[in-house]
């Protein structure tokens, strides 16, 4: 993902200029109800090519895709936010909490902690202690770590395996 953000959006076939500012994206955003996230404003700024890679709002999106699914113009809003974030990370901008999630993913194969509290919740719900993912298979976690190293994900998120 190299080039200007405008080139990236064009290569990803994301056309934010189709936005008619109807507000469906903002009204349906679950994060927007609890934070200052205003999806419509982000789309408007993207259409004007005004990108602040360190902008707080861009990092508040949980990428649930609700805005994108409900957009009457079929604008790939969540994909746009992800493209902007990707460019931001390549430029050296990444929020502390997102970096921590990336580190946890490298260490455990999960973005949600598999701690005793979550294990207890799983058991209470009648689920297995560990999800049927890399967390329950040592070789799979080793393979994931090799894959992440091979594409320099660890360097991108500034992960030090000696921590």
OpenMM code with the backbone's topology and positions (N, CA, C; nanometers):
from openmm import Vec3, app, unit

residues = "UNK UNK UNK UNK UNK UNK UNK UNK UNK UNK UNK UNK UNK UNK UNK UNK UNK UNK UNK UNK UNK UNK UNK UNK UNK UNK UNK UNK UNK UNK UNK UNK UNK UNK UNK UNK UNK UNK UNK UNK UNK UNK UNK UNK UNK UNK UNK UNK UNK UNK UNK UNK UNK UNK UNK UNK UNK UNK UNK UNK UNK UNK UNK UNK UNK UNK UNK UNK UNK UNK UNK UNK UNK UNK UNK UNK UNK UNK UNK UNK UNK UNK UNK UNK UNK UNK UNK UNK UNK UNK UNK UNK UNK UNK UNK UNK UNK UNK UNK UNK UNK UNK UNK UNK UNK UNK UNK UNK UNK UNK UNK UNK UNK UNK UNK UNK UNK UNK UNK UNK UNK UNK UNK UNK UNK UNK UNK UNK UNK UNK UNK UNK UNK UNK UNK UNK UNK UNK UNK UNK UNK UNK UNK UNK UNK UNK UNK UNK UNK UNK UNK UNK UNK UNK UNK UNK UNK UNK UNK UNK UNK UNK UNK".split()
positions = [
    Vec3(0.0854, -0.1178, 0.0000),
    Vec3(0.0000, 0.0000, 0.0000),
    Vec3(0.0894, 0.1234, 0.0000),
    Vec3(0.1415, 0.1541, -0.1160),
    Vec3(0.2287, 0.2701, -0.1282),
    Vec3(0.1608, 0.3747, -0.2143),
    Vec3(0.2087, 0.4957, -0.2065),
    Vec3(0.1526, 0.6060, -0.2827),
    Vec3(0.0768, 0.6999, -0.1923),
    Vec3(0.0186, 0.8001, -0.2555),
    Vec3(-0.0606, 0.8956, -0.1775),
    Vec3(-0.1910, 0.8295, -0.1374),
    Vec3(-0.2550, 0.8857, -0.0380),
    Vec3(-0.3828, 0.8308, 0.0058),
    Vec3(-0.4841, 0.8375, -0.1075),
    Vec3(-0.4801, 0.9432, -0.1848),
    Vec3(-0.5706, 0.9572, -0.2990),
    Vec3(-0.5497, 0.8417, -0.3977),
    Vec3(-0.4238, 0.8068, -0.4238),
    Vec3(-0.3935, 0.6955, -0.5138),
    Vec3(-0.4415, 0.5627, -0.4548),
    Vec3(-0.4244, 0.5481, -0.3234),
    Vec3(-0.4669, 0.4248, -0.2565),
    Vec3(-0.6180, 0.4075, -0.2678),
    Vec3(-0.6931, 0.5146, -0.2397),
    Vec3(-0.8393, 0.5065, -0.2501),
    Vec3(-0.8813, 0.4740, -0.3934),
    Vec3(-0.8129, 0.5345, -0.4891),
    Vec3(-0.8447, 0.5078, -0.6303),
    Vec3(-0.8140, 0.3621, -0.6646),
    Vec3(-0.6986, 0.3114, -0.6203),
    Vec3(-0.6612, 0.1726, -0.6481),
    Vec3(-0.7559, 0.0738, -0.5806),
    Vec3(-0.8095, 0.1109, -0.4656),
    Vec3(-0.9039, 0.0257, -0.3932),
    Vec3(-1.0469, 0.0430, -0.4460),
    Vec3(-1.0624, 0.1290, -0.5458),
    Vec3(-1.1931, 0.1589, -0.6058),
    Vec3(-1.2916, 0.2132, -0.5015),
    Vec3(-1.2435, 0.3039, -0.4193),
    Vec3(-1.3270, 0.3680, -0.3179),
    Vec3(-1.3561, 0.5093, -0.3656),
    Vec3(-1.4835, 0.5384, -0.3881),
    Vec3(-1.5236, 0.6685, -0.4404),
    Vec3(-1.6063, 0.7434, -0.3369),
    Vec3(-1.5397, 0.8245, -0.2570),
    Vec3(-1.6096, 0.9007, -0.1539),
    Vec3(-1.6821, 1.0212, -0.2123),
    Vec3(-1.6560, 1.0545, -0.3390),
    Vec3(-1.7224, 1.1690, -0.4012),
    Vec3(-1.8713, 1.1428, -0.4272),
    Vec3(-1.9136, 1.0162, -0.4190),
    Vec3(-2.0547, 0.9832, -0.4377),
    Vec3(-2.1387, 1.0224, -0.3162),
    Vec3(-2.0744, 1.0579, -0.2059),
    Vec3(-2.1465, 1.0880, -0.0819),
    Vec3(-2.2366, 1.2093, -0.0999),
    Vec3(-2.3630, 1.1962, -0.0559),
    Vec3(-2.4575, 1.3077, -0.0640),
    Vec3(-2.4826, 1.3673, 0.0747),
    Vec3(-2.4023, 1.3259, 0.1739),
    Vec3(-2.4098, 1.3784, 0.3106),
    Vec3(-2.5485, 1.3600, 0.3722),
    Vec3(-2.6075, 1.2425, 0.3531),
    Vec3(-2.7419, 1.2157, 0.4068),
    Vec3(-2.7397, 1.1892, 0.5570),
    Vec3(-2.6251, 1.1450, 0.6085),
    Vec3(-2.6118, 1.1231, 0.7518),
    Vec3(-2.6471, 0.9835, 0.7997),
    Vec3(-2.6826, 0.8920, 0.7098),
    Vec3(-2.7164, 0.7555, 0.7505),
    Vec3(-2.5970, 0.6898, 0.8194),
    Vec3(-2.4786, 0.7153, 0.7698),
    Vec3(-2.3589, 0.6536, 0.8285),
    Vec3(-2.3404, 0.6974, 0.9737),
    Vec3(-2.3494, 0.8251, 0.9980),
    Vec3(-2.3329, 0.8762, 1.1347),
    Vec3(-2.4453, 0.8309, 1.2259),
    Vec3(-2.5675, 0.8313, 1.1756),
    Vec3(-2.6828, 0.7930, 1.2571),
    Vec3(-2.6790, 0.6457, 1.2952),
    Vec3(-2.6184, 0.5622, 1.2119),
    Vec3(-2.6166, 0.4190, 1.2399),
    Vec3(-2.4886, 0.3729, 1.3094),
    Vec3(-2.3955, 0.4639, 1.3344),
    Vec3(-2.2659, 0.4280, 1.3931),
    Vec3(-2.2784, 0.4023, 1.5437),
    Vec3(-2.2532, 0.2784, 1.5879),
    Vec3(-2.2618, 0.2508, 1.7314),
    Vec3(-2.1554, 0.3250, 1.8122),
    Vec3(-2.0401, 0.3474, 1.7549),
    Vec3(-1.9350, 0.4214, 1.8262),
    Vec3(-1.9698, 0.5691, 1.8382),
    Vec3(-2.0367, 0.6216, 1.7372),
    Vec3(-2.0734, 0.7629, 1.7370),
    Vec3(-2.1678, 0.8012, 1.8492),
    Vec3(-2.2443, 0.7040, 1.8973),
    Vec3(-2.3368, 0.7310, 2.0080),
    Vec3(-2.2637, 0.7526, 2.1404),
    Vec3(-2.1439, 0.6994, 2.1503),
    Vec3(-2.0713, 0.7014, 2.2769),
    Vec3(-1.9438, 0.7840, 2.2729),
    Vec3(-1.9052, 0.8288, 2.1546),
    Vec3(-1.7810, 0.9044, 2.1395),
    Vec3(-1.8046, 1.0208, 2.0450),
    Vec3(-1.6970, 1.0894, 2.0163),
    Vec3(-1.7075, 1.2041, 1.9253),
    Vec3(-1.6933, 1.1643, 1.7786),
    Vec3(-1.6984, 1.0346, 1.7491),
    Vec3(-1.6830, 0.9888, 1.6115),
    Vec3(-1.7995, 1.0392, 1.5254),
    Vec3(-1.7652, 1.1060, 1.4154),
    Vec3(-1.8644, 1.1540, 1.3204),
    Vec3(-1.8227, 1.1032, 1.1823),
    Vec3(-1.8805, 0.9910, 1.1426),
    Vec3(-1.8421, 0.9251, 1.0182),
    Vec3(-1.8672, 1.0152, 0.8981),
    Vec3(-1.9795, 1.0838, 0.8977),
    Vec3(-2.0126, 1.1720, 0.7849),
    Vec3(-1.9046, 1.2775, 0.7658),
    Vec3(-1.8545, 1.3328, 0.8766),
    Vec3(-1.7477, 1.4327, 0.8684),
    Vec3(-1.6194, 1.3722, 0.8102),
    Vec3(-1.5886, 1.2491, 0.8492),
    Vec3(-1.4693, 1.1841, 0.7951),
    Vec3(-1.4815, 1.1623, 0.6447),
    Vec3(-1.5998, 1.1198, 0.5993),
    Vec3(-1.6211, 1.0989, 0.4558),
    Vec3(-1.6111, 1.2319, 0.3815),
    Vec3(-1.6708, 1.3378, 0.4379),
    Vec3(-1.6640, 1.4700, 0.3741),
    Vec3(-1.5186, 1.5148, 0.3617),
    Vec3(-1.4423, 1.4965, 0.4674),
    Vec3(-1.3015, 1.5373, 0.4635),
    Vec3(-1.2236, 1.4533, 0.3630),
    Vec3(-1.2547, 1.3237, 0.3550),
    Vec3(-1.1868, 1.2381, 0.2576),
    Vec3(-1.2191, 1.2831, 0.1152),
    Vec3(-1.3440, 1.3232, 0.0908),
    Vec3(-1.3821, 1.3675, -0.0437),
    Vec3(-1.3115, 1.4970, -0.0814),
    Vec3(-1.2755, 1.5756, 0.0181),
    Vec3(-1.2030, 1.7009, -0.0070),
    Vec3(-1.0518, 1.6818, -0.0006),
    Vec3(-1.0091, 1.5562, 0.0186),
    Vec3(-0.8672, 1.5215, 0.0269),
    Vec3(-0.7985, 1.5907, 0.1448),
    Vec3(-0.8735, 1.6086, 0.2540),
    Vec3(-0.8191, 1.6668, 0.3766),
    Vec3(-0.7986, 1.5519, 0.4744),
    Vec3(-0.6771, 1.5029, 0.4816),
    Vec3(-0.6489, 1.3882, 0.5657),
    Vec3(-0.5545, 1.4283, 0.6780),
    Vec3(-0.5955, 1.4020, 0.7988),
    Vec3(-0.5082, 1.4189, 0.9145),
    Vec3(-0.4834, 1.2783, 0.9664),
    Vec3(-0.3670, 1.2236, 0.9340),
    Vec3(-0.3403, 1.0838, 0.9661),
    Vec3(-0.3379, 1.0563, 1.1155),
    Vec3(-0.3187, 1.1584, 1.1961),
    Vec3(-0.3173, 1.1390, 1.3399),
    Vec3(-0.4484, 1.1743, 1.4073),
    Vec3(-0.5523, 1.2026, 1.3289),
    Vec3(-0.6808, 1.2461, 1.3834),
    Vec3(-0.7425, 1.1391, 1.4740),
    Vec3(-0.7835, 1.1814, 1.5931),
    Vec3(-0.8412, 1.0907, 1.6929),
    Vec3(-0.9623, 1.0153, 1.6394),
    Vec3(-1.0527, 1.0858, 1.5740),
    Vec3(-1.1776, 1.0239, 1.5291),
    Vec3(-1.1545, 0.9025, 1.4407),
    Vec3(-1.0561, 0.9102, 1.3550),
    Vec3(-1.0308, 0.8012, 1.2623),
    Vec3(-0.9992, 0.6715, 1.3369),
    Vec3(-0.9428, 0.6832, 1.4551),
    Vec3(-0.9034, 0.5654, 1.5319),
    Vec3(-1.0148, 0.5171, 1.6248),
    Vec3(-1.1262, 0.5890, 1.6326),
    Vec3(-1.2377, 0.5484, 1.7185),
    Vec3(-1.3292, 0.4480, 1.6496),
    Vec3(-1.3241, 0.4408, 1.5206),
    Vec3(-1.4085, 0.3494, 1.4444),
    Vec3(-1.3717, 0.2054, 1.4791),
    Vec3(-1.4736, 0.1237, 1.5088),
    Vec3(-1.4494, -0.0172, 1.5404),
    Vec3(-1.4559, -0.1055, 1.4165),
    Vec3(-1.4761, -0.0453, 1.3015),
    Vec3(-1.4890, -0.1140, 1.1725),
    Vec3(-1.5941, -0.2249, 1.1785),
    Vec3(-1.7103, -0.1911, 1.2331),
    Vec3(-1.8219, -0.2866, 1.2394),
    Vec3(-1.8927, -0.2972, 1.1046),
    Vec3(-1.8681, -0.2023, 1.0156),
    Vec3(-1.9221, -0.1983, 0.8801),
    Vec3(-2.0700, -0.1596, 0.8737),
    Vec3(-2.1284, -0.1163, 0.9843),
    Vec3(-2.2691, -0.0760, 0.9822),
    Vec3(-2.2904, 0.0407, 0.8868),
    Vec3(-2.2026, 0.1394, 0.8916),
    Vec3(-2.2156, 0.2561, 0.8032),
    Vec3(-2.2101, 0.2140, 0.6569),
    Vec3(-2.1192, 0.1256, 0.6273),
    Vec3(-2.0998, 0.0810, 0.4898),
    Vec3(-2.2189, -0.0006, 0.4410),
    Vec3(-2.2723, -0.0855, 0.5275),
    Vec3(-2.3872, -0.1685, 0.4897),
    Vec3(-2.5122, -0.0853, 0.4665),
    Vec3(-2.5247, 0.0262, 0.5358),
    Vec3(-2.6461, 0.1073, 0.5266),
    Vec3(-2.6345, 0.2248, 0.4297),
    Vec3(-2.5189, 0.2499, 0.3775),
    Vec3(-2.4993, 0.3650, 0.2888),
    Vec3(-2.5828, 0.3486, 0.1614),
    Vec3(-2.6725, 0.4456, 0.1335),
    Vec3(-2.7564, 0.4345, 0.0137),
    Vec3(-2.6769, 0.4471, -0.1168),
    Vec3(-2.5576, 0.5046, -0.1092),
    Vec3(-2.4735, 0.5196, -0.2283),
    Vec3(-2.3683, 0.4094, -0.2394),
    Vec3(-2.3717, 0.3145, -0.1447),
    Vec3(-2.2789, 0.1996, -0.1448),
    Vec3(-2.1322, 0.2422, -0.1375),
    Vec3(-2.1070, 0.3498, -0.0646),
    Vec3(-1.9689, 0.3953, -0.0450),
    Vec3(-1.9029, 0.3033, 0.0565),
    Vec3(-1.7836, 0.2614, 0.0282),
    Vec3(-1.7103, 0.1705, 0.1169),
    Vec3(-1.6443, 0.2518, 0.2286),
    Vec3(-1.7263, 0.2959, 0.3226),
    Vec3(-1.6828, 0.3883, 0.4273),
    Vec3(-1.5816, 0.3236, 0.5211),
    Vec3(-1.6137, 0.2072, 0.5744),
    Vec3(-1.5212, 0.1405, 0.6668),
    Vec3(-1.3907, 0.1065, 0.5957),
    Vec3(-1.4006, 0.0653, 0.4698),
    Vec3(-1.2800, 0.0367, 0.3924),
    Vec3(-1.1964, 0.1632, 0.3728),
    Vec3(-1.2637, 0.2768, 0.3571),
    Vec3(-1.1929, 0.4046, 0.3453),
    Vec3(-1.1175, 0.4346, 0.4737),
    Vec3(-1.1841, 0.4162, 0.5874),
    Vec3(-1.1192, 0.4407, 0.7166),
    Vec3(-0.9995, 0.3474, 0.7332),
    Vec3(-1.0159, 0.2213, 0.6950),
    Vec3(-0.9042, 0.1272, 0.7049),
    Vec3(-0.7890, 0.1667, 0.6126),
    Vec3(-0.8208, 0.2168, 0.4933),
    Vec3(-0.7155, 0.2616, 0.4011),
    Vec3(-0.6413, 0.3813, 0.4589),
    Vec3(-0.7154, 0.4752, 0.5195),
    Vec3(-0.6523, 0.5921, 0.5811),
    Vec3(-0.5646, 0.5471, 0.6983),
    Vec3(-0.6153, 0.4550, 0.7801),
    Vec3(-0.5357, 0.4040, 0.8927),
    Vec3(-0.4096, 0.3338, 0.8445),
    Vec3(-0.4235, 0.2538, 0.7392),
    Vec3(-0.3070, 0.1824, 0.6859),
    Vec3(-0.2003, 0.2800, 0.6411),
    Vec3(-0.2435, 0.3834, 0.5730),
    Vec3(-0.1490, 0.4867, 0.5289),
    Vec3(-0.0864, 0.5542, 0.6509),
    Vec3(-0.1670, 0.5810, 0.7519),
    Vec3(-0.1164, 0.6447, 0.8737),
    Vec3(-0.0097, 0.5584, 0.9396),
    Vec3(-0.0354, 0.4288, 0.9488),
    Vec3(0.0623, 0.3388, 1.0111),
    Vec3(0.1922, 0.3377, 0.9309),
    Vec3(0.1796, 0.3335, 0.7994),
    Vec3(0.3002, 0.3365, 0.7151),
    Vec3(0.3776, 0.4663, 0.7318),
    Vec3(0.3068, 0.5734, 0.7662),
    Vec3(0.3706, 0.7032, 0.7879),
    Vec3(0.4174, 0.7203, 0.9326),
    Vec3(0.3949, 0.6190, 1.0167),
    Vec3(0.4435, 0.6243, 1.1536),
    Vec3(0.3410, 0.6673, 1.2578),
    Vec3(0.2143, 0.6817, 1.2174),
    Vec3(0.1089, 0.7185, 1.3123),
    Vec3(0.0314, 0.5931, 1.3512),
    Vec3(0.0268, 0.5651, 1.4793),
    Vec3(-0.0563, 0.4562, 1.5292),
    Vec3(-0.0857, 0.4848, 1.6751),
    Vec3(-0.2105, 0.4751, 1.7118),
    Vec3(-0.2497, 0.5031, 1.8496),
    Vec3(-0.1974, 0.3944, 1.9427),
    Vec3(-0.1690, 0.4340, 2.0642),
    Vec3(-0.1110, 0.3464, 2.1652),
    Vec3(-0.1930, 0.2188, 2.1837),
    Vec3(-0.3233, 0.2334, 2.1971),
    Vec3(-0.4084, 0.1169, 2.2218),
    Vec3(-0.4110, 0.0216, 2.1025),
    Vec3(-0.4087, 0.0757, 1.9818),
    Vec3(-0.4058, -0.0093, 1.8634),
    Vec3(-0.2736, -0.0848, 1.8552),
    Vec3(-0.1660, -0.0175, 1.8923),
    Vec3(-0.0348, -0.0835, 1.8936),
    Vec3(-0.0362, -0.1976, 1.9963),
    Vec3(-0.0990, -0.1739, 2.1127),
    Vec3(-0.1076, -0.2792, 2.2146),
    Vec3(-0.1876, -0.3992, 2.1653),
    Vec3(-0.2971, -0.3727, 2.0936),
    Vec3(-0.3771, -0.4823, 2.0381),
    Vec3(-0.2928, -0.5609, 1.9373),
    Vec3(-0.2172, -0.4912, 1.8542),
    Vec3(-0.1307, -0.5582, 1.7568),
    Vec3(-0.0261, -0.6434, 1.8281),
    Vec3(0.0290, -0.5922, 1.9370),
    Vec3(0.1274, -0.6688, 2.0141),
    Vec3(0.0627, -0.7940, 2.0736),
    Vec3(-0.0581, -0.7794, 2.1263),
    Vec3(-0.1288, -0.8939, 2.1836),
    Vec3(-0.1570, -0.9974, 2.0751),
    Vec3(-0.1905, -0.9505, 1.9556),
    Vec3(-0.2161, -1.0409, 1.8441),
    Vec3(-0.0901, -1.1202, 1.8099),
    Vec3(0.0239, -1.0533, 1.8086),
    Vec3(0.1501, -1.1221, 1.7811),
    Vec3(0.1783, -1.2272, 1.8885),
    Vec3(0.1540, -1.1928, 2.0141),
    Vec3(0.1873, -1.2821, 2.1251),
    Vec3(0.0911, -1.4000, 2.1399),
    Vec3(-0.0378, -1.3753, 2.1155),
    Vec3(-0.1377, -1.4777, 2.1464),
    Vec3(-0.2198, -1.5237, 2.0267),
    Vec3(-0.2153, -1.4488, 1.9173),
    Vec3(-0.3002, -1.4803, 1.8030),
    Vec3(-0.4402, -1.4251, 1.8172),
    Vec3(-0.4613, -1.3417, 1.9202),
    Vec3(-0.5940, -1.2850, 1.9464),
    Vec3(-0.5827, -1.1367, 1.9770),
    Vec3(-0.6827, -1.0624, 1.9374),
    Vec3(-0.6886, -0.9205, 1.9722),
    Vec3(-0.7617, -0.8997, 2.1036),
    Vec3(-0.8378, -0.9995, 2.1458),
    Vec3(-0.9075, -0.9956, 2.2747),
    Vec3(-0.8274, -1.0823, 2.3705),
    Vec3(-0.7972, -1.0315, 2.4890),
    Vec3(-0.7135, -1.1106, 2.5801),
    Vec3(-0.7789, -1.2428, 2.6202),
    Vec3(-0.6980, -1.3453, 2.6246),
    Vec3(-0.7452, -1.4742, 2.6738),
    Vec3(-0.6903, -1.4870, 2.8161),
    Vec3(-0.7505, -1.4081, 2.9031),
    Vec3(-0.7094, -1.4087, 3.0433),
    Vec3(-0.8125, -1.4880, 3.1240),
    Vec3(-0.7877, -1.4992, 3.2530),
    Vec3(-0.8775, -1.5793, 3.3367),
    Vec3(-1.0206, -1.5264, 3.3350),
    Vec3(-1.0342, -1.3951, 3.3343),
    Vec3(-1.1683, -1.3356, 3.3312),
    Vec3(-1.2461, -1.3803, 3.2072),
    Vec3(-1.1814, -1.3757, 3.0912),
    Vec3(-1.2484, -1.4157, 2.9675),
    Vec3(-1.2679, -1.5672, 2.9598),
    Vec3(-1.1742, -1.6439, 3.0156),
    Vec3(-1.1918, -1.7894, 3.0209),
    Vec3(-1.3131, -1.8232, 3.1074),
    Vec3(-1.3256, -1.7554, 3.2220),
    Vec3(-1.4411, -1.7774, 3.3099),
    Vec3(-1.5721, -1.7432, 3.2381),
    Vec3(-1.5722, -1.6320, 3.1627),
    Vec3(-1.6929, -1.5930, 3.0881),
    Vec3(-1.7283, -1.6991, 2.9849),
    Vec3(-1.6269, -1.7501, 2.9156),
    Vec3(-1.6506, -1.8536, 2.8145),
    Vec3(-1.7124, -1.9771, 2.8776),
    Vec3(-1.6567, -2.0194, 2.9915),
    Vec3(-1.7094, -2.1388, 3.0585),
    Vec3(-1.8521, -2.1159, 3.1078),
    Vec3(-1.8790, -1.9962, 3.1578),
    Vec3(-2.0137, -1.9622, 3.2060),
    Vec3(-2.1157, -1.9694, 3.0918),
    Vec3(-2.0707, -1.9373, 2.9716),
    Vec3(-2.1570, -1.9427, 2.8537),
    Vec3(-2.1651, -2.0830, 2.7926),
    Vec3(-2.0925, -2.1772, 2.8540),
    Vec3(-2.0929, -2.3141, 2.8029),
    Vec3(-1.9974, -2.3360, 2.6877),
    Vec3(-1.9014, -2.2463, 2.6720),
    Vec3(-1.8017, -2.2593, 2.5656),
    Vec3(-1.6757, -2.3267, 2.6197),
    Vec3(-1.5925, -2.3721, 2.5289),
    Vec3(-1.4630, -2.4277, 2.5705),
    Vec3(-1.3784, -2.3175, 2.6334),
    Vec3(-1.2843, -2.3578, 2.7181),
    Vec3(-1.1967, -2.2609, 2.7851),
    Vec3(-1.1245, -2.1725, 2.6835),
    Vec3(-1.0749, -2.2329, 2.5792),
    Vec3(-1.0041, -2.1585, 2.4747),
    Vec3(-1.0794, -2.1709, 2.3436),
    Vec3(-1.0854, -2.0624, 2.2662),
    Vec3(-1.1504, -2.0715, 2.1348),
    Vec3(-1.0706, -2.1645, 2.0433),
    Vec3(-1.1377, -2.2231, 1.9469),
    Vec3(-1.0730, -2.3164, 1.8530),
    Vec3(-0.9944, -2.2383, 1.7482),
    Vec3(-0.8961, -2.1666, 1.7956),
    Vec3(-0.8109, -2.0848, 1.7076),
    Vec3(-0.6668, -2.1136, 1.7430),
    Vec3(-0.5772, -2.0267, 1.7024),
    Vec3(-0.4356, -2.0475, 1.7300),
    Vec3(-0.4067, -2.0561, 1.8795),
    Vec3(-0.4951, -2.0027, 1.9616),
    Vec3(-0.4736, -2.0069, 2.1067),
    Vec3(-0.4744, -2.1494, 2.1597),
    Vec3(-0.5450, -2.2369, 2.0932),
    Vec3(-0.5555, -2.3739, 2.1422),
    Vec3(-0.4593, -2.4696, 2.0721),
    Vec3(-0.3780, -2.4172, 1.9802),
    Vec3(-0.2846, -2.5025, 1.9068),
    Vec3(-0.1488, -2.4338, 1.8980),
    Vec3(-0.0520, -2.4839, 1.9720),
    Vec3(0.0810, -2.4221, 1.9785),
    Vec3(0.1453, -2.4069, 1.8415),
    Vec3(0.1390, -2.5087, 1.7566),
    Vec3(0.2021, -2.5008, 1.6252),
    Vec3(0.1383, -2.3908, 1.5407),
    Vec3(0.0080, -2.3747, 1.5516),
    Vec3(-0.0610, -2.2703, 1.4745),
    Vec3(-0.0133, -2.1323, 1.5185),
    Vec3(0.0055, -2.1132, 1.6485),
    Vec3(0.0545, -1.9841, 1.6974),
    Vec3(0.1966, -1.9599, 1.6478),
    Vec3(0.2809, -2.0623, 1.6488),
    Vec3(0.4169, -2.0479, 1.5958),
    Vec3(0.4134, -2.0116, 1.4476),
    Vec3(0.3248, -2.0760, 1.3725),
    Vec3(0.3118, -2.0457, 1.2293),
    Vec3(0.2646, -1.9024, 1.2075),
    Vec3(0.1688, -1.8577, 1.2891),
    Vec3(0.1207, -1.7200, 1.2782),
    Vec3(0.2337, -1.6212, 1.3042),
    Vec3(0.3124, -1.6467, 1.4066),
    Vec3(0.4243, -1.5573, 1.4390),
    Vec3(0.5247, -1.5512, 1.3240),
    Vec3(0.5523, -1.6650, 1.2630),
    Vec3(0.6441, -1.6678, 1.1473),
    Vec3(0.5870, -1.5848, 1.0325),
    Vec3(0.4575, -1.6016, 1.0085),
    Vec3(0.3918, -1.5265, 0.9010),
    Vec3(0.3998, -1.3762, 0.9270),
    Vec3(0.3688, -1.3349, 1.0496),
    Vec3(0.3721, -1.1923, 1.0837),
    Vec3(0.5129, -1.1351, 1.0718),
    Vec3(0.6129, -1.2145, 1.1109),
    Vec3(0.7524, -1.1690, 1.0954),
    Vec3(0.7901, -1.1596, 0.9476),
    Vec3(0.7444, -1.2558, 0.8675),
    Vec3(0.7828, -1.2588, 0.7263),
    Vec3(0.7326, -1.1373, 0.6495),
    Vec3(0.6222, -1.0787, 0.6953),
    Vec3(0.5702, -0.9597, 0.6266),
    Vec3(0.6010, -0.8325, 0.7060),
    Vec3(0.6909, -0.8435, 0.8031),
    Vec3(0.7405, -0.7298, 0.8828),
    Vec3(0.6320, -0.6620, 0.9651),
    Vec3(0.5255, -0.7353, 0.9969),
    Vec3(0.4200, -0.6787, 1.0803),
    Vec3(0.4759, -0.6377, 1.2160),
    Vec3(0.5649, -0.7195, 1.2700),
    Vec3(0.6231, -0.6887, 1.4012),
    Vec3(0.6978, -0.5554, 1.3981),
    Vec3(0.7715, -0.5297, 1.2916),
    Vec3(0.8439, -0.4021, 1.2805),
    Vec3(0.7475, -0.2864, 1.2589),
    Vec3(0.6429, -0.3099, 1.1799),
    Vec3(0.5453, -0.2060, 1.1509),
    Vec3(0.4778, -0.1553, 1.2778),
    Vec3(0.4491, -0.2465, 1.3700),
    Vec3(0.3809, -0.2086, 1.4937),
    Vec3(0.4789, -0.1926, 1.6100),
    Vec3(0.6067, -0.1885, 1.5758),
    Vec3(0.7140, -0.1657, 1.6743),
    Vec3(0.7096, -0.2666, 1.7880),
    Vec3(0.7022, -0.3954, 1.7509),
    Vec3(0.6984, -0.5030, 1.8501),
    Vec3(0.8402, -0.5525, 1.8765),
    Vec3(0.8772, -0.5547, 2.0015),
    Vec3(1.0076, -0.6049, 2.0418),
    Vec3(0.9860, -0.7394, 2.1112),
    Vec3(1.0318, -0.8459, 2.0506),
    Vec3(1.0090, -0.9798, 2.1071),
    Vec3(1.0845, -0.9999, 2.2379),
    Vec3(1.1716, -0.9076, 2.2732),
    Vec3(1.2472, -0.9188, 2.3983),
    Vec3(1.1771, -0.8515, 2.5160),
    Vec3(1.0587, -0.7947, 2.4904),
    Vec3(0.9870, -0.7237, 2.5973),
    Vec3(0.9431, -0.8186, 2.7056),
] * unit.nanometer
topology = app.Topology()
chain = topology.addChain("A")
for resn in residues:
    res = topology.addResidue(resn, chain)
    for name in ("N", "CA", "C"):
        topology.addAtom(name, app.Element.getBySymbol(name[0]), res)
